[in-house]
Amino acid sequence: MEETEIFTPERIFHYTSINSLALMLHHRTLRFTKLSKLNDPLEGRAGDLDRAARLIFCSSWTSKKEDTIPMWKMYSELAGVRIAVSPSRMFEDVGEIKRGSFKPKTTYCAEFTSELTFPTKGYTRLHSQRSSIRYIFGPDPVHYDEPHRAFPARITGTAAGIREGKRVEDPIAYLSTVGLSKPKHWEFENEVRFRLMANPIINCGNIQLKEFCDIMEIDRDHIDVSLSDDFFSNASVLLGPLCEPAHKILIESLIEKYAPSVDISKSDIQIR
């Protein structure tokens, strides 16, 4: 890996509901969702492997400092919260985040010090029914383009190997670019995201790629990752334009109990 570099942007922002904030504070975790379950039906699309989105989990943030009505409306019905935090040292049990050695080199990558292991949806010729999440990528910006150009055309290839004394070409897939591209109509989000995956390079051996994806897909739609003390020590919370006074009291009580150093303020947006 290359030398650690300064993170850009300095702060990132996450719009969510008050319920989600309460769970984040109580459990001190951040929820990652499988790409195939996000609100964009084209998430994780790749030209030659339509199952790739099932193998990656994502947490979506934005780099846009100014809060906006579309983001409030889409992700909190104007009444939730926006969490702001520094993207460095966010997670517990994660090694140093550096520029990744995987393509594209613009991505950040770190390994979990303790792997997160989960049951998969099935197996045939594999020996295990479990898959371990080893890598966390991000924060990486999402790139936007016209729909027909927005996704990697090819993420698969072959790797030479020896099996039973014979030279073979095993199918492989490169996942490190999956989930970093979206059509231009999502550009208003200015999204940056973190992604979880077992391994950014899949070598399937004598199993076909699509079969491998079906076998190794983790049998859950969400993964909760532990947050560090640093996350809460530098975070702030912005209340939505339509946040009710009673909800403000609830949020203040939650913050006082679980993260007293977090600053709270109200959006300046005026709306009925």
C-alpha positions as CSV (number, residue, x, y, z in Angstrom):
1,M,0.0,0.0,0.0
2,E,1.0,3.6,-0.6
3,E,1.6,6.1,2.2
4,T,-1.4,7.4,4.0
5,E,-2.8,10.5,2.5
6,I,-4.9,13.4,3.8
7,F,-8.6,12.7,3.6
8,T,-10.8,14.8,1.3
9,P,-13.3,16.0,2.2
10,E,-12.6,16.9,5.8
11,R,-16.2,16.1,6.8
12,I,-18.9,14.0,5.4
13,F,-22.7,14.0,6.0
14,H,-25.4,11.4,6.5
15,Y,-29.1,12.1,6.4
16,T,-31.2,9.6,8.3
17,S,-34.3,9.2,10.6
18,I,-34.5,9.8,14.3
19,N,-35.1,6.1,14.8
20,S,-31.8,5.3,13.0
21,L,-29.9,7.9,15.0
22,A,-31.2,6.3,18.2
23,L,-30.0,2.8,17.1
24,M,-26.7,4.2,16.0
25,L,-26.1,5.9,19.4
26,H,-27.4,3.0,21.5
27,H,-25.4,0.2,19.7
28,R,-22.5,2.4,18.5
29,T,-22.7,0.9,15.1
30,L,-23.2,2.1,11.5
31,R,-25.5,0.1,9.2
32,F,-24.2,-1.1,5.8
33,T,-26.8,-2.2,3.2
34,K,-26.3,-4.7,0.4
35,L,-25.9,-2.8,-2.9
36,S,-28.7,-4.8,-4.4
37,K,-31.1,-3.5,-1.8
38,L,-30.4,0.3,-2.2
39,N,-33.0,2.7,-3.7
40,D,-31.2,2.9,-7.1
41,P,-32.2,-0.4,-9.0
42,L,-29.0,0.0,-11.0
43,E,-26.7,-0.1,-8.0
44,G,-23.6,-2.2,-8.4
45,R,-24.3,-2.8,-12.1
46,A,-21.4,-4.2,-14.1
47,G,-21.5,-5.1,-17.8
48,D,-20.4,-8.7,-17.5
49,L,-21.4,-9.8,-13.9
50,D,-25.0,-8.8,-12.9
51,R,-24.6,-10.5,-9.5
52,A,-21.7,-8.4,-8.2
53,A,-24.1,-6.1,-6.3
54,R,-25.0,-9.0,-4.0
55,L,-21.5,-9.3,-2.7
56,I,-20.9,-5.7,-1.5
57,F,-22.4,-3.7,1.4
58,C,-22.5,0.1,1.4
59,S,-23.0,3.1,3.7
60,S,-23.9,6.2,1.8
61,W,-22.8,9.8,2.8
62,T,-22.5,13.1,1.0
63,S,-19.7,15.6,0.7
64,K,-22.0,18.6,0.2
65,K,-21.7,20.9,3.2
66,E,-24.9,22.8,2.6
67,D,-28.0,20.9,3.6
68,T,-30.6,20.7,0.8
69,I,-34.4,20.1,0.6
70,P,-34.1,17.1,-1.8
71,M,-31.7,15.2,0.6
72,W,-33.9,16.0,3.6
73,K,-37.0,14.8,1.8
74,M,-35.5,11.6,0.3
75,Y,-33.8,10.4,3.5
76,S,-35.7,11.8,6.4
77,E,-39.0,13.3,5.2
78,L,-37.7,16.7,6.2
79,A,-38.0,15.8,9.9
80,G,-34.9,13.6,10.6
81,V,-31.3,14.5,11.2
82,R,-28.1,15.0,9.3
83,I,-24.9,13.6,11.0
84,A,-21.6,15.3,10.2
85,V,-18.3,13.6,11.0
86,S,-14.7,13.4,10.0
87,P,-14.2,10.3,7.8
88,S,-10.9,9.3,9.4
89,R,-10.8,6.8,12.3
90,M,-14.6,6.2,12.1
91,F,-14.6,2.5,12.8
92,E,-13.6,0.2,15.6
93,D,-11.4,-2.8,14.9
94,V,-10.1,-1.4,11.6
95,G,-6.5,-1.0,10.6
96,E,-5.0,2.1,9.2
97,I,-6.9,3.4,6.1
98,K,-4.6,4.0,3.2
99,R,-4.8,4.5,-0.5
100,G,-5.7,1.0,-1.8
101,S,-3.4,-1.2,-3.8
102,F,-6.4,-2.5,-5.7
103,K,-7.6,-0.8,-8.8
104,P,-8.7,2.0,-9.0
105,K,-5.8,3.4,-6.9
106,T,-8.0,6.4,-5.9
107,T,-9.9,4.2,-3.4
108,Y,-9.1,4.1,0.3
109,C,-8.9,0.7,1.9
110,A,-8.4,-0.9,5.3
111,E,-8.6,-4.4,6.7
112,F,-10.6,-5.4,9.8
113,T,-8.4,-6.6,12.7
114,S,-11.1,-9.1,13.4
115,E,-13.0,-10.5,10.4
116,L,-16.8,-10.3,10.4
117,T,-18.1,-13.7,9.6
118,F,-21.6,-14.5,8.4
119,P,-23.5,-17.5,6.9
120,T,-23.9,-17.5,3.1
121,K,-26.9,-18.5,1.1
122,G,-25.6,-22.0,0.2
123,Y,-22.8,-24.0,-1.2
124,T,-22.1,-27.0,-3.5
125,R,-18.5,-27.7,-4.0
126,L,-17.2,-25.3,-1.3
127,H,-16.3,-26.5,2.1
128,S,-17.8,-23.6,4.1
129,Q,-21.2,-22.1,4.4
130,R,-19.7,-18.9,5.9
131,S,-18.0,-15.8,4.4
132,S,-15.8,-13.3,6.2
133,I,-15.8,-9.6,5.5
134,R,-12.2,-8.6,5.5
135,Y,-12.0,-5.2,3.8
136,I,-13.6,-1.8,4.2
137,F,-13.3,0.7,1.3
138,G,-13.8,4.4,1.5
139,P,-14.6,7.1,1.8
140,D,-14.7,7.1,-2.0
141,P,-16.6,9.5,-4.2
142,V,-19.3,8.2,-6.5
143,H,-18.8,9.1,-10.2
144,Y,-21.7,10.1,-12.4
145,D,-22.2,9.8,-16.1
146,E,-24.9,9.1,-18.7
147,P,-26.7,5.8,-18.0
148,H,-25.1,3.9,-20.9
149,R,-21.6,5.0,-19.7
150,A,-22.1,5.0,-16.0
151,F,-21.0,1.5,-15.1
152,P,-17.8,-0.6,-15.7
153,A,-18.3,-2.6,-18.9
154,R,-16.0,-5.5,-17.7
155,I,-14.9,-6.6,-14.3
156,T,-14.1,-10.3,-15.1
157,G,-11.1,-12.1,-16.5
158,T,-9.1,-15.2,-16.0
159,A,-6.0,-16.2,-14.0
160,A,-3.6,-19.0,-14.9
161,G,-3.2,-21.8,-12.4
162,I,-2.3,-25.4,-12.0
163,R,-4.9,-28.0,-11.0
164,E,-4.3,-31.8,-10.9
165,G,-1.0,-31.2,-12.8
166,K,-2.7,-29.3,-15.6
167,R,-2.6,-25.7,-16.6
168,V,-6.0,-24.0,-16.2
169,E,-7.5,-20.6,-16.6
170,D,-9.7,-19.8,-13.6
171,P,-12.5,-17.2,-13.8
172,I,-11.8,-14.1,-11.7
173,A,-13.7,-10.8,-10.9
174,Y,-12.4,-7.5,-9.7
175,L,-14.9,-5.9,-7.4
176,S,-13.1,-2.8,-6.2
177,T,-14.8,-0.6,-8.9
178,V,-18.3,-1.9,-8.3
179,G,-20.6,0.6,-6.6
180,L,-18.6,3.7,-7.4
181,S,-20.7,4.7,-10.5
182,K,-24.2,6.0,-10.9
183,P,-26.3,7.7,-13.6
184,K,-26.2,11.5,-13.8
185,H,-29.7,12.0,-12.4
186,W,-28.3,11.1,-9.0
187,E,-25.5,13.7,-9.2
188,F,-27.3,16.1,-6.8
189,E,-26.4,13.7,-3.9
190,N,-22.6,14.4,-4.2
191,E,-22.2,10.9,-2.7
192,V,-19.3,9.4,-1.0
193,R,-19.5,5.9,0.3
194,F,-17.9,3.2,2.4
195,R,-18.1,-0.4,1.1
196,L,-17.6,-3.8,2.7
197,M,-16.5,-6.9,0.9
198,A,-14.9,-10.2,1.6
199,N,-12.2,-9.7,-1.0
200,P,-11.9,-7.2,-3.9
201,I,-10.6,-10.0,-6.2
202,I,-12.6,-13.2,-6.6
203,N,-10.8,-16.3,-7.8
204,C,-13.4,-19.0,-8.3
205,G,-11.2,-21.9,-9.0
206,N,-13.2,-24.5,-10.9
207,I,-16.5,-22.8,-10.1
208,Q,-18.2,-20.5,-12.6
209,L,-18.5,-16.8,-11.5
210,K,-22.3,-16.6,-11.4
211,E,-22.5,-19.9,-9.4
212,F,-19.8,-18.6,-7.0
213,C,-21.7,-15.3,-6.4
214,D,-24.9,-17.3,-5.7
215,I,-23.0,-19.6,-3.3
216,M,-21.1,-16.9,-1.4
217,E,-23.7,-14.2,-1.1
218,I,-24.1,-13.4,2.6
219,D,-27.5,-14.4,3.8
220,R,-28.5,-11.0,5.2
221,D,-29.3,-7.6,3.7
222,H,-27.5,-5.5,6.4
223,I,-24.3,-5.5,8.4
224,D,-23.7,-3.3,11.4
225,V,-20.1,-2.2,11.9
226,S,-18.8,-0.9,15.3
227,L,-18.0,2.8,15.5
228,S,-15.0,4.2,17.3
229,D,-14.9,6.7,20.1
230,D,-13.4,9.2,17.6
231,F,-16.6,9.0,15.6
232,F,-18.7,10.3,18.5
233,S,-16.1,12.8,19.8
234,N,-16.1,14.9,16.5
235,A,-19.6,14.3,15.3
236,S,-22.4,16.9,15.1
237,V,-26.1,16.6,14.4
238,L,-28.3,18.9,12.4
239,L,-32.1,18.8,13.0
240,G,-34.3,18.7,9.9
241,P,-36.5,21.7,8.8
242,L,-39.7,20.0,10.1
243,C,-38.2,18.4,13.2
244,E,-40.9,18.8,15.9
245,P,-40.0,20.3,19.3
246,A,-40.9,17.0,21.0
247,H,-38.4,15.2,18.7
248,K,-35.8,17.8,19.5
249,I,-36.2,16.9,23.2
250,L,-35.8,13.2,22.4
251,I,-32.7,13.8,20.3
252,E,-31.1,16.0,23.0
253,S,-31.8,13.2,25.6
254,L,-30.2,10.6,23.4
255,I,-27.2,12.7,22.8
256,E,-26.8,13.5,26.5
257,K,-26.9,9.8,27.4
258,Y,-24.8,8.3,24.7
259,A,-22.6,10.9,23.1
260,P,-22.6,14.2,25.2
261,S,-19.8,15.8,23.1
262,V,-21.9,15.8,20.0
263,D,-23.1,19.3,19.0
264,I,-26.8,19.8,18.0
265,S,-28.2,22.6,15.8
266,K,-31.2,23.2,13.6
267,S,-31.4,23.6,9.8
268,D,-31.8,27.1,8.5
269,I,-34.1,26.0,5.8
270,Q,-37.7,27.4,6.2
271,I,-40.5,25.2,4.8
272,R,-44.1,24.3,5.8
